[in-house]
Amino acid sequence: MFKRPKVAITSDYLEKSEYSAFPHFILRENYLEAVYKSGGEPFLLNYFLNPDDIFKEFDAILIPGGNFDISPEFYGEAVKSDTVSLNSKRTDFESKLLKNVMNSKMPVLGICGGEQLINVLYSGTLIQHIPDEIENCLEHEQKTPKNEPSHEVKVVEGTKLHQITGKTSFMVNSTHHQAVKNVGQNIIASSYAPDGVIESIEHTSHPFMIGVEWHPEYLTTDEDKKIFDHFIQEAEKYGKTRKNS
């Protein structure tokens, strides 16, 4: 039925909002559009689904960002900042989902909170609020529109991100108040902001497990498009092996 690689995208979960006073799932359209423009077939996930079934049926997973934080309990800390806001139902579901694919070659792209979750599940830690821990930090929660670049990132040469983009630096948007602090096991930082904040990570032995702190789904730059293009290419490769196994 679907000829394109099938990409599972987790939804955000809200107990209530201006849209509804009752619990609901929600996600910005541009996550799906970016996947589709690069050749993938996007599917929104809900938390009633079984993570085992998702692993069997899809070719890649995208963990998007959201207006919430991962509980510091996941990395052995207490809450240190009153800016920390949790979404336990979403984090629990995404954690189970990612744990299912950690020992596979299924491509994973984590964006913003998705990047942070990848790091935490590999025993890494997070900066709970950048201004509290980074002196003279950049404005990582940009006040300009999110579809405009905000600051530069320096890419580590030899990383997958460097291979994908072909660049040692490029501009990104920025809308986060937390970041990776200590990288997890088999995880490396692949780019940094000028203030030293880690802007992207990747798994050293996985074909495509990449996390970025910015939001490439806005397709603000050519580099954003290249990330999605490569993600879908890897999904197509994995899909062929999955169907033949």
Contacts in CASP RR format, 6 or more apart in sequence:
PFRMAT RR
TARGET T0000
AUTHOR 0000-0000-0000
METHOD contacts of the structure
MODEL  1
MFKRPKVAITSDYLEKSEYSAFPHFILRENYLEAVYKSGGEPFLLNYFLN
PDDIFKEFDAILIPGGNFDISPEFYGEAVKSDTVSLNSKRTDFESKLLKN
VMNSKMPVLGICGGEQLINVLYSGTLIQHIPDEIENCLEHEQKTPKNEPS
HEVKVVEGTKLHQITGKTSFMVNSTHHQAVKNVGQNIIASSYAPDGVIES
IEHTSHPFMIGVEWHPEYLTTDEDKKIFDHFIQEAEKYGKTRKNS
2 41 0 8 1.000
4 39 0 8 1.000
4 40 0 8 1.000
4 41 0 8 1.000
5 39 0 8 1.000
5 40 0 8 1.000
5 41 0 8 1.000
5 59 0 8 1.000
5 60 0 8 1.000
5 232 0 8 1.000
5 235 0 8 1.000
5 236 0 8 1.000
5 238 0 8 1.000
5 239 0 8 1.000
6 40 0 8 1.000
6 41 0 8 1.000
6 43 0 8 1.000
6 57 0 8 1.000
6 58 0 8 1.000
6 59 0 8 1.000
6 60 0 8 1.000
6 235 0 8 1.000
7 35 0 8 1.000
7 40 0 8 1.000
7 41 0 8 1.000
7 42 0 8 1.000
7 43 0 8 1.000
7 58 0 8 1.000
7 59 0 8 1.000
7 60 0 8 1.000
7 61 0 8 1.000
7 62 0 8 1.000
7 232 0 8 1.000
7 235 0 8 1.000
8 43 0 8 1.000
8 45 0 8 1.000
8 54 0 8 1.000
8 57 0 8 1.000
8 58 0 8 1.000
8 60 0 8 1.000
8 61 0 8 1.000
8 62 0 8 1.000
9 27 0 8 1.000
9 31 0 8 1.000
9 32 0 8 1.000
9 35 0 8 1.000
9 42 0 8 1.000
9 43 0 8 1.000
9 44 0 8 1.000
9 45 0 8 1.000
9 61 0 8 1.000
9 62 0 8 1.000
9 64 0 8 1.000
10 45 0 8 1.000
10 61 0 8 1.000
10 62 0 8 1.000
10 63 0 8 1.000
10 64 0 8 1.000
10 90 0 8 1.000
10 93 0 8 1.000
10 94 0 8 1.000
10 97 0 8 1.000
11 25 0 8 1.000
11 26 0 8 1.000
11 27 0 8 1.000
11 44 0 8 1.000
11 45 0 8 1.000
11 46 0 8 1.000
11 47 0 8 1.000
12 25 0 8 1.000
12 26 0 8 1.000
12 27 0 8 1.000
12 64 0 8 1.000
12 65 0 8 1.000
12 66 0 8 1.000
12 67 0 8 1.000
12 68 0 8 1.000
12 87 0 8 1.000
12 90 0 8 1.000
13 23 0 8 1.000
13 24 0 8 1.000
13 25 0 8 1.000
13 26 0 8 1.000
13 47 0 8 1.000
13 87 0 8 1.000
13 89 0 8 1.000
13 90 0 8 1.000
14 23 0 8 1.000
14 24 0 8 1.000
14 25 0 8 1.000
14 26 0 8 1.000
15 23 0 8 1.000
16 22 0 8 1.000
16 23 0 8 1.000
17 24 0 8 1.000
17 26 0 8 1.000
19 26 0 8 1.000
25 44 0 8 1.000
25 46 0 8 1.000
25 47 0 8 1.000
27 44 0 8 1.000
27 64 0 8 1.000
28 64 0 8 1.000
28 217 0 8 1.000
30 217 0 8 1.000
30 218 0 8 1.000
30 219 0 8 1.000
31 42 0 8 1.000
31 62 0 8 1.000
31 64 0 8 1.000
31 111 0 8 1.000
31 217 0 8 1.000
32 42 0 8 1.000
32 44 0 8 1.000
33 217 0 8 1.000
34 216 0 8 1.000
34 217 0 8 1.000
34 219 0 8 1.000
34 224 0 8 1.000
34 228 0 8 1.000
35 41 0 8 1.000
35 42 0 8 1.000
35 62 0 8 1.000
35 228 0 8 1.000
35 231 0 8 1.000
35 232 0 8 1.000
36 42 0 8 1.000
37 219 0 8 1.000
37 225 0 8 1.000
37 228 0 8 1.000
38 225 0 8 1.000
38 228 0 8 1.000
38 229 0 8 1.000
38 231 0 8 1.000
38 232 0 8 1.000
39 232 0 8 1.000
40 232 0 8 1.000
40 235 0 8 1.000
42 62 0 8 1.000
43 58 0 8 1.000
45 54 0 8 1.000
45 97 0 8 1.000
47 89 0 8 1.000
47 90 0 8 1.000
47 93 0 8 1.000
51 93 0 8 1.000
51 96 0 8 1.000
51 97 0 8 1.000
51 99 0 8 1.000
51 100 0 8 1.000
52 100 0 8 1.000
54 61 0 8 1.000
54 97 0 8 1.000
54 100 0 8 1.000
55 97 0 8 1.000
55 100 0 8 1.000
55 101 0 8 1.000
55 104 0 8 1.000
55 106 0 8 1.000
58 106 0 8 1.000
59 106 0 8 1.000
59 107 0 8 1.000
59 235 0 8 1.000
59 236 0 8 1.000
59 238 0 8 1.000
59 239 0 8 1.000
59 242 0 8 1.000
60 106 0 8 1.000
60 107 0 8 1.000
60 108 0 8 1.000
60 109 0 8 1.000
60 208 0 8 1.000
60 231 0 8 1.000
60 232 0 8 1.000
60 234 0 8 1.000
60 235 0 8 1.000
60 238 0 8 1.000
61 97 0 8 1.000
61 98 0 8 1.000
61 101 0 8 1.000
61 106 0 8 1.000
61 107 0 8 1.000
61 108 0 8 1.000
61 109 0 8 1.000
62 108 0 8 1.000
62 109 0 8 1.000
62 110 0 8 1.000
62 111 0 8 1.000
62 231 0 8 1.000
63 94 0 8 1.000
63 97 0 8 1.000
63 98 0 8 1.000
63 108 0 8 1.000
63 109 0 8 1.000
63 110 0 8 1.000
63 111 0 8 1.000
63 113 0 8 1.000
63 114 0 8 1.000
63 117 0 8 1.000
63 118 0 8 1.000
64 110 0 8 1.000
64 111 0 8 1.000
64 112 0 8 1.000
64 113 0 8 1.000
64 114 0 8 1.000
64 217 0 8 1.000
65 110 0 8 1.000
65 111 0 8 1.000
65 112 0 8 1.000
65 113 0 8 1.000
65 114 0 8 1.000
65 215 0 8 1.000
66 87 0 8 1.000
66 112 0 8 1.000
66 113 0 8 1.000
67 85 0 8 1.000
68 85 0 8 1.000
68 86 0 8 1.000
68 87 0 8 1.000
68 90 0 8 1.000
68 91 0 8 1.000
69 83 0 8 1.000
69 84 0 8 1.000
69 85 0 8 1.000
69 86 0 8 1.000
69 87 0 8 1.000
69 128 0 8 1.000
69 178 0 8 1.000
70 86 0 8 1.000
70 91 0 8 1.000
70 113 0 8 1.000
70 116 0 8 1.000
70 117 0 8 1.000
70 120 0 8 1.000
70 126 0 8 1.000
71 86 0 8 1.000
71 88 0 8 1.000
71 91 0 8 1.000
72 78 0 8 1.000
72 79 0 8 1.000
72 80 0 8 1.000
72 84 0 8 1.000
72 126 0 8 1.000
72 128 0 8 1.000
74 91 0 8 1.000
74 95 0 8 1.000
74 120 0 8 1.000
74 121 0 8 1.000
75 120 0 8 1.000
75 123 0 8 1.000
75 124 0 8 1.000
75 125 0 8 1.000
75 126 0 8 1.000
76 125 0 8 1.000
77 125 0 8 1.000
77 128 0 8 1.000
79 128 0 8 1.000
80 128 0 8 1.000
80 129 0 8 1.000
80 132 0 8 1.000
81 128 0 8 1.000
81 129 0 8 1.000
81 132 0 8 1.000
83 128 0 8 1.000
83 129 0 8 1.000
83 177 0 8 1.000
84 128 0 8 1.000
84 129 0 8 1.000
91 117 0 8 1.000
94 114 0 8 1.000
94 117 0 8 1.000
95 117 0 8 1.000
95 121 0 8 1.000
98 108 0 8 1.000
98 117 0 8 1.000
98 118 0 8 1.000
98 121 0 8 1.000
99 121 0 8 1.000
101 108 0 8 1.000
102 121 0 8 1.000
102 122 0 8 1.000
105 206 0 8 1.000
105 207 0 8 1.000
105 238 0 8 1.000
105 241 0 8 1.000
106 238 0 8 1.000
106 242 0 8 1.000
107 207 0 8 1.000
107 208 0 8 1.000
107 209 0 8 1.000
107 231 0 8 1.000
107 234 0 8 1.000
107 235 0 8 1.000
107 238 0 8 1.000
108 118 0 8 1.000
108 206 0 8 1.000
108 208 0 8 1.000
108 209 0 8 1.000
108 210 0 8 1.000
109 208 0 8 1.000
109 210 0 8 1.000
109 211 0 8 1.000
109 212 0 8 1.000
109 227 0 8 1.000
109 228 0 8 1.000
109 231 0 8 1.000
110 117 0 8 1.000
110 118 0 8 1.000
110 210 0 8 1.000
110 211 0 8 1.000
110 212 0 8 1.000
111 211 0 8 1.000
111 212 0 8 1.000
111 214 0 8 1.000
111 215 0 8 1.000
111 216 0 8 1.000
111 217 0 8 1.000
112 175 0 8 1.000
112 176 0 8 1.000
112 212 0 8 1.000
112 213 0 8 1.000
112 214 0 8 1.000
112 215 0 8 1.000
113 176 0 8 1.000
113 178 0 8 1.000
114 211 0 8 1.000
115 180 0 8 1.000
115 200 0 8 1.000
115 201 0 8 1.000
115 211 0 8 1.000
115 212 0 8 1.000
115 213 0 8 1.000
116 126 0 8 1.000
116 178 0 8 1.000
116 179 0 8 1.000
116 180 0 8 1.000
118 187 0 8 1.000
118 201 0 8 1.000
118 203 0 8 1.000
118 209 0 8 1.000
118 211 0 8 1.000
119 125 0 8 1.000
119 126 0 8 1.000
119 180 0 8 1.000
119 183 0 8 1.000
119 184 0 8 1.000
119 187 0 8 1.000
119 201 0 8 1.000
120 126 0 8 1.000
122 183 0 8 1.000
122 184 0 8 1.000
122 185 0 8 1.000
122 186 0 8 1.000
122 187 0 8 1.000
122 203 0 8 1.000
123 184 0 8 1.000
123 185 0 8 1.000
124 180 0 8 1.000
124 181 0 8 1.000
124 182 0 8 1.000
124 183 0 8 1.000
124 184 0 8 1.000
124 185 0 8 1.000
124 187 0 8 1.000
125 180 0 8 1.000
125 181 0 8 1.000
125 182 0 8 1.000
126 178 0 8 1.000
126 179 0 8 1.000
126 180 0 8 1.000
126 181 0 8 1.000
127 133 0 8 1.000
127 134 0 8 1.000
127 178 0 8 1.000
127 179 0 8 1.000
127 180 0 8 1.000
127 181 0 8 1.000
127 197 0 8 1.000
128 178 0 8 1.000
129 177 0 8 1.000
129 178 0 8 1.000
130 137 0 8 1.000
130 140 0 8 1.000
130 176 0 8 1.000
130 177 0 8 1.000
130 178 0 8 1.000
130 179 0 8 1.000
130 197 0 8 1.000
131 137 0 8 1.000
131 177 0 8 1.000
133 181 0 8 1.000
134 195 0 8 1.000
134 196 0 8 1.000
134 197 0 8 1.000
136 195 0 8 1.000
137 195 0 8 1.000
137 197 0 8 1.000
138 151 0 8 1.000
138 174 0 8 1.000
138 193 0 8 1.000
138 194 0 8 1.000
138 195 0 8 1.000
138 197 0 8 1.000
139 150 0 8 1.000
139 174 0 8 1.000
140 174 0 8 1.000
140 175 0 8 1.000
140 176 0 8 1.000
140 177 0 8 1.000
140 179 0 8 1.000
140 193 0 8 1.000
140 197 0 8 1.000
141 174 0 8 1.000
141 175 0 8 1.000
141 176 0 8 1.000
141 177 0 8 1.000
142 148 0 8 1.000
142 150 0 8 1.000
142 173 0 8 1.000
142 174 0 8 1.000
142 175 0 8 1.000
144 150 0 8 1.000
146 173 0 8 1.000
146 175 0 8 1.000
146 215 0 8 1.000
146 218 0 8 1.000
147 173 0 8 1.000
147 218 0 8 1.000
147 220 0 8 1.000
148 173 0 8 1.000
148 220 0 8 1.000
149 171 0 8 1.000
149 172 0 8 1.000
149 173 0 8 1.000
149 220 0 8 1.000
149 221 0 8 1.000
150 171 0 8 1.000
150 172 0 8 1.000
150 173 0 8 1.000
150 174 0 8 1.000
151 171 0 8 1.000
151 172 0 8 1.000
151 174 0 8 1.000
151 193 0 8 1.000
151 194 0 8 1.000
152 169 0 8 1.000
152 170 0 8 1.000
152 171 0 8 1.000
152 172 0 8 1.000
152 193 0 8 1.000
152 194 0 8 1.000
153 169 0 8 1.000
153 170 0 8 1.000
153 171 0 8 1.000
153 172 0 8 1.000
153 191 0 8 1.000
153 192 0 8 1.000
153 193 0 8 1.000
153 199 0 8 1.000
153 200 0 8 1.000
153 214 0 8 1.000
154 168 0 8 1.000
154 169 0 8 1.000
154 191 0 8 1.000
154 192 0 8 1.000
154 193 0 8 1.000
154 194 0 8 1.000
155 161 0 8 1.000
155 162 0 8 1.000
155 165 0 8 1.000
155 167 0 8 1.000
155 168 0 8 1.000
155 169 0 8 1.000
155 170 0 8 1.000
155 190 0 8 1.000
155 191 0 8 1.000
156 162 0 8 1.000
156 188 0 8 1.000
156 189 0 8 1.000
156 190 0 8 1.000
156 191 0 8 1.000
156 192 0 8 1.000
157 168 0 8 1.000
159 188 0 8 1.000
159 190 0 8 1.000
159 191 0 8 1.000
159 202 0 8 1.000
160 190 0 8 1.000
160 202 0 8 1.000
160 208 0 8 1.000
160 210 0 8 1.000
161 190 0 8 1.000
161 191 0 8 1.000
161 200 0 8 1.000
161 202 0 8 1.000
161 210 0 8 1.000
161 212 0 8 1.000
161 227 0 8 1.000
162 168 0 8 1.000
162 190 0 8 1.000
164 226 0 8 1.000
164 227 0 8 1.000
164 230 0 8 1.000
165 223 0 8 1.000
165 226 0 8 1.000
165 227 0 8 1.000
166 226 0 8 1.000
167 223 0 8 1.000
170 221 0 8 1.000
170 223 0 8 1.000
171 220 0 8 1.000
171 221 0 8 1.000
172 199 0 8 1.000
172 212 0 8 1.000
172 213 0 8 1.000
172 214 0 8 1.000
172 216 0 8 1.000
172 220 0 8 1.000
172 221 0 8 1.000
172 223 0 8 1.000
172 224 0 8 1.000
173 214 0 8 1.000
173 215 0 8 1.000
173 218 0 8 1.000
173 220 0 8 1.000
174 193 0 8 1.000
174 213 0 8 1.000
174 214 0 8 1.000
175 214 0 8 1.000
175 215 0 8 1.000
176 213 0 8 1.000
179 197 0 8 1.000
179 198 0 8 1.000
179 199 0 8 1.000
179 213 0 8 1.000
180 189 0 8 1.000
180 198 0 8 1.000
180 201 0 8 1.000
180 213 0 8 1.000
181 198 0 8 1.000
183 189 0 8 1.000
183 198 0 8 1.000
183 201 0 8 1.000
186 203 0 8 1.000
186 204 0 8 1.000
186 205 0 8 1.000
187 201 0 8 1.000
187 202 0 8 1.000
187 203 0 8 1.000
187 204 0 8 1.000
188 201 0 8 1.000
188 202 0 8 1.000
188 204 0 8 1.000
189 198 0 8 1.000
189 200 0 8 1.000
189 201 0 8 1.000
190 200 0 8 1.000
190 201 0 8 1.000
190 202 0 8 1.000
190 210 0 8 1.000
191 198 0 8 1.000
191 199 0 8 1.000
191 200 0 8 1.000
191 212 0 8 1.000
192 198 0 8 1.000
192 199 0 8 1.000
193 199 0 8 1.000
197 213 0 8 1.000
198 213 0 8 1.000
199 212 0 8 1.000
199 213 0 8 1.000
199 214 0 8 1.000
200 210 0 8 1.000
200 211 0 8 1.000
200 212 0 8 1.000
200 213 0 8 1.000
201 210 0 8 1.000
201 211 0 8 1.000
202 209 0 8 1.000
202 210 0 8 1.000
202 211 0 8 1.000
203 209 0 8 1.000
203 210 0 8 1.000
207 234 0 8 1.000
207 237 0 8 1.000
207 238 0 8 1.000
208 230 0 8 1.000
208 231 0 8 1.000
208 234 0 8 1.000
210 227 0 8 1.000
210 231 0 8 1.000
212 227 0 8 1.000
216 223 0 8 1.000
216 224 0 8 1.000
216 225 0 8 1.000
216 227 0 8 1.000
216 228 0 8 1.000
217 224 0 8 1.000
217 228 0 8 1.000
218 224 0 8 1.000
219 225 0 8 1.000
219 228 0 8 1.000
END
